[in-house]
């Protein structure tokens, strides 16, 4: 089995077109796993608090970012 460094070296040696194909393949693979996790988390209600917090963004109910940054 190849080490990560060996894989990186092999990728660096690929022609640009093949490297682009590899990147597209890897990004698609990563995004699939990410998408499945996000869907599972949403179904489990893990984002419900975000939906509830979004009501605070009505006009006049939030602080300007500059004010928050000055306080930290």
KANORBEL-V226703 format. One record per backbone hydrogen bond with DSSP energy under -1.0 kcal/mol. NH is the residue of the N-H (numbers start at 1). CO is the residue of the C=O. If there is no record, write none. Layout:
NH_CO + NH_CO
//
This chain:
7_3 + 8_4 + 9_5 + 10_6 + 11_7 + 12_8 + 13_9 + 14_11 + 19_15 + 20_16 + 21_17 + 22_18 + 23_19 + 24_20 + 25_21 + 26_22 + 27_23 + 28_24 + 29_25 + 30_26 + 31_27 + 32_28 + 33_29 + 34_30 + 35_31 + 36_32 + 37_33 + 38_34 + 39_35 + 40_36 + 41_37 + 42_38 + 43_39 + 44_40 + 45_42 + 46_41 + 48_45 + 51_47 + 52_48 + 53_49 + 54_50 + 55_52 + 56_53 + 57_54 + 58_55 + 61_58 + 68_64 + 69_65 + 70_66 + 71_67
//
